[in-house]
Amino acid sequence: MTERSDTPELTNTRAERVAAVRALSGRSARSRAGVFLVEGPQGVREAVRFAGPRVREVFVTPAAAERYAEVLADAAENDVRVRTATPEVLAAMSADAQGLLAVVRTTEVGLGEVLDAGPRLVAVCVNVRDPGNAGTVIRAADAAGADAVVLAGHSVDVHNPKTVRATAGSLFHLPVVVDADTAGAVARLRAAGLLVLAADGSGPHDLDDLLDDAGKDQGPDLAQATAWMFGNEAWGLTPEDAALADAVVRVPLRGRAESLNLAAAATVCLYASSRAHRA
């Protein structure tokens, strides 16, 4: 059962355990310890529910323990240790804790494992450096019913606290593969039968046209199992990376906006495929 006391268990903001948790904001500390930080009630709730065996510890203030009693109940059901702490201690661990945070064991998911499951929709982020964008794409992929996300090339660390927060818990709903070899990952996706589409504002194929023609066997078919490639938020996909795709697709812009940001464009593309698959 979960261990918990009625009075704050951690009161010293300078305690060794507090410093160890705070250090997880850095990549080197996460790598050494093999764990990462999940901040806030939404992320902790999903971690406890969907990745319970990987949750090492949950820290909660007395007020948050009352407010999020269902999260602690799930923790108890999964034998997750819960420690109460003063608000000052939680704030010392993380400025974004909102009274509740968890330490979760990292795990690696290989692309082969994803392909063995026969995916229908995969998002591939290529050299995406902004943690908020990467996390939002993971969240959008989850919402659209994608089977996996691949962080390819020199993309941001998926366990960066900002990335984890931006996923809003979706990190624990679908596999996220890290693969530095973009070309190799794309080749394996295609070999597994997925159509590879690159999202680019200058692409010759209009997304609306592809959606209208889905299932008609007229050019790139959104009704097929598809892997979408999304590029860096500043410069998009390089010509070399775009050339890896079977087709390059643009999202139509009907207003005066010059472009869509990465996360918005990814959401539109993933939902277009999701709709085509549903039909």
N, C-alpha and C positions, 0 to 999 in steps of 0.2 A: 504493500500500500504506500501511498505518498506520505513522505515525512513533512510535517508542517506543525508549527507552534502557533499559539494564539498571540504571542508577542514577537516583535521584530527580532529575527535571529541574527541579522547582520546590521550592525550599527556604526561600524568604524569605516569611514570612507577611505582610509589609508591601509586597510587590510590587504594582505597578499592576494586573497581570492578576488577582491574587487579590482586590483591592478591587473590580474591575469585576464579577467573578463574584458576590461577596458582595452587591453592590448590587442584583442581580436579585431579591432578596427583596422589593424595593419596586416598586410598579406603575409609577411614573413612569420608573424605569430600564428596566424591561422594554419600556415603550412607546417610549422613545427608541431603544433598541437593536434592537427587533424580534425579541428572543429571550427565552427563559425557561429556568428551571432545573429539571432533573429529578434528584431525589436518591434514592440508594439503588439496589441491584442490580436489584430487580424492575422499577422504572420505566425505568432505563437499558437493561436487556435488551430491553424491549418497544419503546422508542424506536429503538434501533439496528436491530431486526428489522423493524419495521413503518413506520418513518419515517426510514430511513437517510439519504436525501438531505437531510433537514432538520437532521440533527445536525451542529452546527458543530464540536464538540470534546467529548472525553471526558477526564476527569481521574480518575486511579486511584492508590492507594497500591501499593507493591510487594507487600504481603501480599494485597490484594484482587485484584491482577493474577493471582496464582497461583490464588486461590480461584475467580475468575470468568473463567477462561481462555476459556470459550465465548463470553462477551460480547465479549471483545476480538477473538476470531476473527470474529464477526459484524461488528464494527467494521471489521476489515481487509477483509472481503469487500465492504463498502459504502464503502470509501475514507474512513472517518471518522478524523480525526486523534486520536490518543491521547497524552496527556501524563502521565507519572508525576510524583508529588509525595509529599512527606512526609505522614505522618498529621496533623502540625500544620497544614500548608497546607490539606489537605482540611477540617479542622475549622474553620479560619479562613474558608473559603469557605462552609461550611454545617455546622451542628451535626447535621444529619440525613443527611449524605452516606454514612455507613457504608462509607467507603473508596472510593466510586464515585459520580460524578455527571457529568451531561452538560449542555451548553448547546445548546438546540434552537431553531430558527427558528420563530417564530409563523406561523400561517396562518389565514385566514378562510374559513369554509365558509358559503355562503348557503343559506337555506331552499329557494330554488328548485332548487338542486343536489340537495338531499335529496329533494324532491318529484318531481323528474324520474326518480329511480330507483324510484319506486313503493313507498314504505315500507309495511310492514304493522303496525309497532309503533314508536311514538315517545313518549318521555318529555318532558314540558314542565315545567320547574321555574320557578315564578313567584315572583319576589322572594325567592328562597332566598339567605340572607345568610351562612350558616355554611359555610366552605370544606370542612370535613370531611363535612358532610351532602351538599353538592353533589357532591363527589368520590365518595362512596359510592353516590349515585343513578346516576352515570355507570357505576360498576363493576357495579351491579346490573342496569342496562339492558343492558350488554354481556353479562353472564352469562345474562340471560333471552332473548337473541337479538334485542334491539331494533335498529332500523335507524338511530336517531339520538337525540340528546338536544338539547333546546332550552333554553337559559338565557334566560328571558324577563323583561321588566320590569327591576327594579333588582337583579338577581341578582349574586352574587359573581363576581369575575374568575376565569375558568376556568384562568388561568395562575398564580394564587396558589400558592405552593409547597405550602401545606397541601392545597389542592384537588388538585393534581397528585399528591401522595403518596397521598391517599385513593383515587384512581382505581386505584392499583396497576398502572398500565400500560394500563388500559382506554381512557385518553384517546387512545391511538394505534390503537385497534381500530375505532372507530366515529366518525362525524362529530358534532361538538358545535357547534351553531349558537348565536350570541349575537344576540338580537333584543330591543331595548328596547320594541318595540310589541307588547304581549301580545295585544291584541284583533286586531291585524292578522295576527299569526302564527297565531292560532287560526282566523281566517277563511280563511286560505290552506290550512291543514290540512283544514278541512272541505270547502272547494271542491275539494280533491284527492281527496275521497271517504273521508276518515277520520272515523270516529265519535269525537267528543270527549267524554271522560268526566272528571269532576272528582272527586278523592278528598277526602272530607270525612266526619268522624265522625258528622255529623248528617244525612247524605244519606238520601233516601227509599229508595234501592235498595240491597239487601244484595248484597255481592260473591258470596257463596256461591250465592245464588239465580240471579244472572246466569250463573255458571259452570255451574250445573245446566241452565239453559235455553239455553246457547250453541248456535247453529245452528238453533234452533226458531222463529225469527222471532217471539219473544214479548217485545216491548219492546227495550231496549238489548241488542244482540247482541255478546257478546265475541268471537264468531267473525269479526266484521268487522275490517277494518284499523282500528286504534284509536290515538288520541293521548290519553295520560293527563296530566292537569294535577295538579301537586302544589304546595301553597302554602308560604308562609313557616313556618319551624319554630316560631315563637312564636305566630302568630295564624292560620295556615292561609291559605286563600284568602279574599279579601274577597268580600262578596256580589256586587259588580260583576264580579269575575273568575269566580266560580262560575257566574254567569248566562251566561257565554260558552259553557258546555258544553252538550252535548245532554242529559246526565243527570249527577246527582250521586250518587256511590256511597260507601257506608260499608264499612269492613272490620269484620266481626263480632268482637266482643270477648266471649269466653266465660268468661274468668276475672275477676279483680277489678281488673285494670289499667284505669286511667281512659282511657288512650289509647296509641297507638303513636307512636314518633317518626317523623319524616319519612322517613328512609332505610328503616326497617323497613316502613312502610306502602307505600312505593313498590315495594319488593321484592315484597311480597305481591301487589300489583295487577299488576305487570308479569308476574310468573310465572303469574297467573291467565289473562291474555291469551295468554301463550305456550302454556299448556296448551290453551286453546280453539282456537288456531290449529293446534296439532299434531293435535288431534282432527279 
